[in-house]
């Protein structure tokens, strides 16, 4: 999961967890354009950025060489 590309997740980004659902569902808020990415990428120099728990924000309207997604069934 770590080290290939950052992974897009469904959640919108917020700086804290105050307004997120407590049932495990995604935090979806139309007032935010930034989405959560997790896991780090091949471009990272700092190993702390490669943790699966690492959570960053990224503008979801662009395309990036180091941000992708995971297919699942």
PyMOL commands that set and color helices and strands:
alter all, ss='L'
color gray80, all
select helices_A, chain A and resi 47-50
alter helices_A, ss='H'
color red, helices_A
select strands_A, chain A and resi 6-12+34-38+55-59+67-68
alter strands_A, ss='S'
color yellow, strands_A
deselect
rebuild
show_as cartoon
